[in-house]
Amino acid sequence: MSVPLKSIERTTDVAAVMSGLGRSARAVARTLALAPPKQKDQALRAMARALRADAETLLKANAEDVAEARAAGMSAAFIDRLLLDPARIETMAQGIEVVAALNDPVGQITESWSRPNGLIIERVRVPLGVVGIIYESRPNVTADAGALCLKSGNAAILRGGSDSLRSSRAIVAALGRGLHEAGLPETAIQLVPTRDRTAVGMMLAGLDGNIDVLVPRGGKDLVARVQAEARVPVFAHLEGVCHVYVDKAATLDMAKAIVLNAKMRRTGVCGAAETLLVDRAGAPRHLQPLVAMLLDAGCEVRGDPETQSVDSRVQPATEDDWKTEYLDAVIAVKVVDGIDAAIAHIERYGSHHTDAIVTEDKANAEKFLREVDSAIVLHNASTQFADGGEFGFGAEIGIATGRLHARGPVGVDQLTTFKYRVHGTGQIRP
């Protein structure tokens, strides 16, 4: 029987709990940094088995979270992000197993060179230390983040969405048993056990120097708060205002397949397309079929006057629509004067997350890939490939849209930093 969350809130001394989490994470960080790859992989495989074994417990906890969210009037897209089912639990377990199969980055020599004085210098990957992850609604992030931090030798402090607290608690309990089975401390992966928002503020302050880096994953308000208040480095995961630009040289069948998948495969993920741009020179062939397809699939279309003219079901777009991450079955559509106008629109309104071009024109494809300043740019492929698993990373904590250290999917390699090892034979500096 689950413990009512309200009773937990009444008995939680937030400051004491958060301070304890920070100290515990720092205490085990060195153990994890030095853990052999075989032991970490053993723990990961045990964690995957524990998730499968606890599927019924996870589903029950998640059902309580979903019921509470529905009672609060949350949107269908929000519920979809929150929901667990047997297939999604299996996907979580498989994702952990994929992470276990990845090459261990810790201790990897990325560069090596010799100096004229005989010194040999190596650049070597090392863990970041303690990683704090703050995320919203999606309980699967709990498993992904825990697995990636363990593989990269980091301790993890997870602050999941308030709406998924029961689900995340059940997931972390399973992960802890996997760690214990492999002889690693269960405190390697810790969950903030309260919905109290002051806990987030304490993480942003660094928990008395015990957090080395923060990774926010969620909506614009969350990321903005983290960037504004954090006193430790941040891997920013900004909103996904993602675009598909259909060039005049696109084939209609390919454009339809990509646009439909980019928007409607899962509307609540950060890689979902939010704006469709259509080249004016190709609009007579492309615009009406693409708009009708989206409308017929149950997607609301908000368009400029030219888009409205091709189908009476199109709603007028406002200035805000061009910069909105809907995370729902809604898309903004605009006709633009060629590739330069498309790139200018993306630069003005986009979030530097993921943007795609559909075209058979090689020069235009190369121009788009070169000039669009986003973490991920695609040619003739859906924006929903913005996912660490699809990149072969096993999983990801988020898509970093900043420019420092990590950009794009934050996977195992991105959760390491480096140090230099210098080998000498008695050299001294004159």
C-alpha positions as CSV (number, residue, x, y, z in Angstrom):
1,M,0.0,0.0,0.0
2,S,1.5,3.4,-1.0
3,V,2.1,6.1,1.5
4,P,-0.1,9.2,0.9
5,L,2.1,12.0,-0.4
6,K,0.4,14.6,1.8
7,S,1.6,12.7,4.9
8,I,5.1,12.7,3.5
9,E,4.9,16.5,2.9
10,R,3.9,17.1,6.5
11,T,6.8,15.1,8.0
12,T,9.6,16.2,5.6
13,D,12.2,18.7,7.0
14,V,13.2,19.9,3.5
15,A,16.4,21.6,4.5
16,A,17.7,18.5,6.4
17,V,16.7,16.1,3.7
18,M,18.3,18.1,0.9
19,S,21.5,18.6,2.9
20,G,21.6,14.8,3.6
21,L,21.1,14.1,-0.1
22,G,24.1,16.3,-1.0
23,R,26.4,14.8,1.6
24,S,25.5,11.3,0.6
25,A,26.0,11.9,-3.1
26,R,29.4,13.5,-2.5
27,A,30.4,10.6,-0.2
28,V,29.8,8.0,-2.9
29,A,31.0,10.1,-5.9
30,R,34.6,8.9,-5.6
31,T,33.5,5.2,-5.2
32,L,31.6,5.5,-8.5
33,A,34.4,7.3,-10.2
34,L,36.7,4.4,-9.4
35,A,34.2,1.6,-9.9
36,P,35.3,-0.9,-12.6
37,P,33.3,-1.0,-15.8
38,K,32.3,-4.6,-15.2
39,Q,30.7,-3.7,-11.8
40,K,28.8,-0.7,-13.2
41,D,27.5,-2.9,-16.1
42,Q,26.5,-5.6,-13.7
43,A,24.5,-3.0,-11.7
44,L,22.8,-1.7,-14.8
45,R,21.7,-5.1,-15.9
46,A,20.4,-5.8,-12.4
47,M,18.5,-2.5,-12.5
48,A,16.8,-3.5,-15.8
49,R,15.8,-6.8,-14.3
50,A,14.4,-5.0,-11.2
51,L,12.3,-2.7,-13.3
52,R,10.7,-5.7,-15.1
53,A,10.2,-7.5,-11.9
54,D,8.5,-4.5,-10.3
55,A,6.3,-3.7,-13.3
56,E,3.1,-4.2,-11.3
57,T,4.2,-1.9,-8.5
58,L,5.3,0.7,-11.0
59,L,2.0,0.6,-12.9
60,K,0.0,0.9,-9.6
61,A,2.1,4.0,-8.5
62,N,1.8,5.5,-11.9
63,A,-2.0,5.0,-12.0
64,E,-2.3,7.1,-8.8
65,D,-0.2,9.8,-10.4
66,V,-2.3,9.8,-13.6
67,A,-5.6,9.8,-11.6
68,E,-4.4,12.8,-9.7
69,A,-3.3,14.6,-12.9
70,R,-6.6,13.9,-14.6
71,A,-8.5,15.2,-11.5
72,A,-6.4,18.4,-11.7
73,G,-7.5,18.9,-15.3
74,M,-4.1,18.2,-17.0
75,S,-4.1,18.1,-20.8
76,A,-4.1,14.9,-22.8
77,A,-0.5,15.6,-23.9
78,F,0.6,16.0,-20.3
79,I,-1.1,12.7,-19.4
80,D,0.7,11.0,-22.3
81,R,4.1,12.2,-21.0
82,L,3.2,11.0,-17.5
83,L,1.7,7.7,-18.4
84,L,3.5,4.3,-17.9
85,D,2.3,1.1,-19.5
86,P,4.0,-2.3,-19.8
87,A,5.5,-1.3,-23.2
88,R,7.1,1.8,-21.7
89,I,8.4,0.0,-18.7
90,E,10.0,-2.5,-21.1
91,T,11.5,0.3,-23.1
92,M,13.0,1.8,-19.9
93,A,14.6,-1.6,-19.1
94,Q,15.9,-2.0,-22.6
95,G,17.3,1.5,-22.5
96,I,19.3,0.6,-19.4
97,E,20.6,-2.5,-21.0
98,V,21.7,-0.5,-24.1
99,V,23.6,1.9,-21.7
100,A,25.3,-1.2,-20.1
101,A,26.4,-2.3,-23.6
102,L,28.0,1.1,-24.4
103,N,31.8,1.6,-24.1
104,D,32.7,3.0,-20.7
105,P,33.9,6.6,-21.2
106,V,35.7,6.8,-17.8
107,G,39.5,6.6,-18.3
108,Q,39.1,6.8,-22.1
109,I,42.1,8.6,-23.6
110,T,40.7,11.0,-26.2
111,E,44.0,12.5,-27.3
112,S,47.7,11.8,-26.8
113,W,50.8,13.6,-28.0
114,S,54.5,14.1,-27.3
115,R,56.4,17.3,-26.7
116,P,59.9,18.0,-28.0
117,N,61.2,17.7,-24.4
118,G,60.0,14.1,-24.3
119,L,56.8,14.6,-22.1
120,I,53.9,12.5,-23.2
121,I,50.5,14.2,-22.6
122,E,47.1,12.4,-22.5
123,R,43.6,13.9,-22.3
124,V,41.5,11.5,-20.3
125,R,37.7,11.4,-19.6
126,V,36.7,11.5,-16.0
127,P,33.3,11.8,-14.3
128,L,31.8,15.2,-13.5
129,G,31.1,14.2,-9.9
130,V,27.6,14.8,-8.6
131,V,24.9,15.6,-11.2
132,G,21.6,17.2,-10.2
133,I,18.8,16.6,-12.7
134,I,15.6,18.6,-12.5
135,Y,12.8,17.4,-14.8
136,E,9.1,17.5,-15.3
137,S,6.3,14.8,-15.6
138,R,8.1,12.1,-17.6
139,P,8.9,9.3,-15.1
140,N,11.0,7.5,-17.7
141,V,13.7,10.2,-17.3
142,T,14.2,8.8,-13.8
143,A,15.5,5.5,-15.2
144,D,17.4,7.2,-18.1
145,A,19.1,9.7,-15.9
146,G,20.1,7.2,-13.2
147,A,21.5,4.8,-15.7
148,L,23.5,7.4,-17.6
149,C,25.0,8.9,-14.4
150,L,26.0,5.5,-13.2
151,K,27.7,4.5,-16.5
152,S,29.6,7.7,-16.5
153,G,30.7,7.3,-12.9
154,N,28.6,10.1,-11.4
155,A,26.3,10.3,-8.4
156,A,22.8,11.5,-9.3
157,I,20.3,13.6,-7.4
158,L,17.0,13.5,-9.2
159,R,14.2,16.0,-8.7
160,G,11.4,14.7,-10.8
161,G,8.1,16.3,-11.6
162,S,5.7,16.8,-8.7
163,D,3.0,15.0,-10.7
164,S,5.2,11.9,-11.2
165,L,6.6,11.6,-7.6
166,R,4.9,8.2,-6.9
167,S,6.1,6.7,-10.2
168,S,9.7,8.0,-9.7
169,R,9.9,6.7,-6.2
170,A,9.0,3.2,-7.4
171,I,11.5,3.4,-10.2
172,V,14.3,4.6,-7.9
173,A,13.5,1.8,-5.5
174,A,14.1,-0.7,-8.3
175,L,17.3,1.0,-9.4
176,G,18.5,0.9,-5.8
177,R,18.1,-2.9,-5.6
178,G,20.1,-3.3,-8.8
179,L,22.9,-1.2,-7.3
180,H,22.9,-3.2,-4.1
181,E,23.0,-6.5,-6.1
182,A,26.2,-5.3,-7.8
183,G,27.8,-4.1,-4.5
184,L,27.5,-0.4,-5.3
185,P,25.9,2.1,-2.8
186,E,22.2,2.6,-3.3
187,T,22.8,6.3,-2.6
188,A,24.5,6.5,-6.1
189,I,21.0,7.4,-7.4
190,Q,18.8,9.5,-5.0
191,L,15.4,11.0,-5.5
192,V,14.3,14.2,-3.9
193,P,11.3,12.8,-1.8
194,T,9.2,16.0,-1.6
195,R,7.1,18.2,-3.9
196,D,8.2,21.3,-1.9
197,R,9.5,23.7,-4.5
198,T,12.1,25.0,-2.0
199,A,14.0,21.8,-2.7
200,V,14.6,23.0,-6.2
201,G,16.0,26.3,-4.9
202,M,18.4,24.4,-2.7
203,M,19.6,22.3,-5.6
204,L,20.2,25.5,-7.6
205,A,22.3,26.8,-4.8
206,G,24.5,23.7,-5.1
207,L,23.6,21.9,-1.8
208,D,26.6,23.4,0.0
209,G,29.0,22.7,-2.9
210,N,28.0,19.1,-3.3
211,I,26.4,19.4,-6.8
212,D,28.9,19.9,-9.6
213,V,26.5,20.4,-12.5
214,L,22.7,20.8,-13.1
215,V,20.7,19.4,-16.0
216,P,17.2,20.9,-16.3
217,R,14.7,19.1,-18.5
218,G,11.3,20.6,-18.9
219,G,9.3,23.6,-20.0
220,K,10.5,27.1,-20.6
221,D,9.6,28.4,-17.1
222,L,11.6,25.6,-15.4
223,V,14.7,26.1,-17.6
224,A,14.5,29.9,-17.3
225,R,14.5,29.6,-13.5
226,V,17.4,27.2,-13.4
227,Q,19.5,29.4,-15.7
228,A,18.6,32.6,-13.7
229,E,19.2,31.2,-10.2
230,A,21.8,28.4,-10.5
231,R,25.1,28.9,-8.8
232,V,26.6,25.8,-10.5
233,P,27.2,25.0,-14.2
234,V,24.0,24.2,-16.2
235,F,23.4,22.0,-19.2
236,A,20.5,24.0,-20.5
237,H,17.6,22.0,-22.1
238,L,15.5,24.8,-23.6
239,E,12.1,24.3,-25.1
240,G,11.8,22.6,-28.4
241,V,10.4,25.1,-30.9
242,C,11.2,22.7,-33.8
243,H,10.7,23.5,-37.5
244,V,10.2,21.5,-40.7
245,Y,11.0,23.5,-43.8
246,V,9.6,22.0,-47.0
247,D,11.7,23.3,-49.9
248,K,10.5,23.7,-53.4
249,A,12.6,20.7,-54.4
250,A,10.9,18.4,-51.9
251,T,9.0,15.4,-53.1
252,L,5.4,15.5,-51.8
253,D,5.2,11.9,-50.6
254,M,8.4,12.3,-48.5
255,A,7.3,15.7,-47.2
256,K,4.0,14.3,-46.1
257,A,5.5,11.3,-44.3
258,I,8.1,13.5,-42.5
259,V,5.8,16.3,-41.5
260,L,3.1,13.9,-40.2
261,N,5.7,11.9,-38.2
262,A,7.5,15.0,-36.9
263,K,4.2,16.5,-35.6
264,M,1.9,13.6,-34.7
265,R,4.0,10.6,-33.8
266,R,4.2,11.9,-30.2
267,T,3.1,15.5,-29.8
268,G,4.4,15.8,-26.2
269,V,8.1,15.2,-26.9
270,C,10.6,18.0,-27.2
271,G,11.5,16.9,-30.8
272,A,7.9,17.3,-32.0
273,A,7.6,19.8,-34.9
274,E,5.8,23.0,-33.8
275,T,6.1,25.0,-37.0
276,L,5.9,24.0,-40.7
277,L,7.5,26.4,-43.2
278,V,6.7,25.9,-46.9
279,D,8.7,27.4,-49.7
280,R,6.5,29.8,-51.7
281,A,7.8,28.4,-55.0
282,G,6.6,24.9,-54.1
283,A,3.4,26.0,-52.3
284,P,1.1,25.3,-55.2
285,R,2.1,21.6,-55.0
286,H,2.9,21.2,-51.3
287,L,0.8,23.5,-49.1
288,Q,-2.8,22.2,-49.5
289,P,-1.9,18.5,-49.3
290,L,0.2,19.0,-46.2
291,V,-2.3,21.2,-44.4
292,A,-5.2,18.8,-45.3
293,M,-3.2,15.8,-44.1
294,L,-2.5,17.4,-40.7
295,L,-6.1,18.5,-40.2
296,D,-7.4,15.1,-41.2
297,A,-5.0,13.5,-38.7
298,G,-6.6,15.6,-35.9
299,C,-4.0,18.4,-35.7
300,E,-5.1,22.0,-35.3
301,V,-3.5,24.2,-37.9
302,R,-2.8,27.9,-37.3
303,G,-1.6,29.6,-40.4
304,D,-0.7,32.8,-42.1
305,P,-3.2,34.2,-44.7
306,E,-1.8,32.1,-47.5
307,T,-2.2,29.0,-45.5
308,Q,-5.7,29.9,-44.4
309,S,-6.7,30.3,-48.0
310,V,-6.1,26.6,-48.9
311,D,-8.5,25.2,-46.2
312,S,-11.3,26.8,-44.3
313,R,-10.4,24.7,-41.2
314,V,-7.2,26.6,-40.7
315,Q,-7.2,29.1,-37.7
316,P,-5.4,32.4,-38.0
317,A,-1.9,32.4,-36.6
318,T,-0.7,35.1,-34.2
319,E,2.8,36.4,-33.6
320,D,3.0,34.2,-30.5
321,D,2.3,31.1,-32.5
322,W,5.7,31.3,-34.3
323,K,7.5,31.0,-31.0
324,T,5.3,28.5,-29.1
325,E,6.1,25.0,-28.0
326,Y,2.6,23.5,-28.1
327,L,3.5,19.9,-27.0
328,D,0.1,19.1,-28.3
329,A,-1.7,18.4,-31.6
330,V,-1.3,22.0,-32.8
331,I,1.0,23.3,-35.5
332,A,1.8,26.8,-36.9
333,V,2.2,26.9,-40.7
334,K,3.8,29.7,-42.8
335,V,4.7,30.2,-46.4
336,V,8.2,31.7,-46.8
337,D,10.2,33.2,-49.7
338,G,12.8,30.4,-50.1
339,I,15.5,28.9,-47.9
340,D,17.0,32.2,-46.8
341,A,13.6,33.3,-45.4
342,A,13.1,29.9,-43.7
343,I,16.5,30.2,-42.0
344,A,15.8,33.7,-40.9
345,H,12.5,32.7,-39.4
346,I,14.1,29.8,-37.5
347,E,16.8,32.1,-36.2
348,R,14.2,34.6,-35.0
349,Y,11.6,32.3,-33.5
350,G,13.3,29.0,-32.9
351,S,14.9,27.6,-29.7
352,H,18.1,26.2,-31.3
353,H,16.8,22.7,-30.5
354,T,16.0,20.6,-33.7
355,D,15.1,21.7,-37.2
356,A,14.7,19.8,-40.5
357,I,14.7,20.5,-44.2
358,V,12.9,18.3,-46.8
359,T,14.5,18.7,-50.2
360,E,16.1,16.9,-53.1
361,D,18.3,20.0,-53.8
362,K,21.8,19.1,-52.4
363,A,23.0,22.7,-52.3
364,N,19.9,23.8,-50.3
365,A,20.3,20.9,-47.9
366,E,24.0,21.7,-47.3
367,K,23.1,25.4,-46.8
368,F,20.4,24.6,-44.3
369,L,22.6,22.2,-42.4
370,R,25.5,24.7,-42.3
371,E,23.5,27.9,-41.5
372,V,20.8,26.8,-39.1
373,D,22.3,27.3,-35.6
374,S,20.5,24.5,-33.7
375,A,21.8,21.6,-31.7
376,I,20.4,19.1,-34.2
377,V,19.7,19.8,-37.9
378,L,18.3,17.1,-40.2
379,H,17.9,16.6,-44.0
380,N,15.0,14.5,-45.2
381,A,14.3,13.0,-41.7
382,S,11.8,13.6,-38.9
383,T,12.6,16.0,-36.1
384,Q,11.5,13.2,-33.7
385,F,14.9,11.6,-34.2
386,A,16.0,14.2,-31.6
387,D,16.6,11.4,-29.1
388,G,19.7,10.0,-27.5
389,G,18.6,6.4,-28.2
390,E,18.2,7.2,-31.9
391,F,21.7,8.6,-31.9
392,G,23.1,5.4,-30.5
393,F,23.7,6.9,-27.0
394,G,21.4,4.4,-25.3
395,A,19.4,7.1,-23.6
396,E,19.8,10.8,-22.8
397,I,19.0,13.2,-20.0
398,G,18.0,15.9,-22.4
399,I,18.8,17.8,-25.5
400,A,21.2,20.6,-24.5
401,T,20.6,23.8,-26.5
402,G,23.5,25.8,-25.1
403,R,27.0,26.0,-26.6
404,L,29.3,25.0,-23.7
405,H,30.5,21.5,-23.0
406,A,27.5,19.6,-24.1
407,R,25.2,20.2,-27.0
408,G,22.5,18.0,-28.4
409,P,21.6,14.7,-26.7
410,V,23.3,14.5,-23.3
411,G,24.4,11.0,-23.0
412,V,27.2,9.1,-21.3
413,D,30.1,10.9,-23.0
414,Q,28.6,14.3,-22.3
415,L,28.4,13.5,-18.6
416,T,32.2,13.4,-18.3
417,T,34.8,16.1,-18.3
418,F,38.5,15.5,-18.7
419,K,41.9,15.8,-17.1
420,Y,45.4,15.8,-18.5
421,R,47.9,13.1,-17.5
422,V,51.5,14.0,-18.2
423,H,54.3,11.3,-18.3
424,G,57.9,12.3,-17.9
425,T,61.3,10.8,-17.5
426,G,62.7,13.4,-15.0
427,Q,62.1,16.6,-17.1
428,I,62.3,19.9,-15.3
429,R,61.4,23.3,-16.7
430,P,64.4,25.6,-17.3
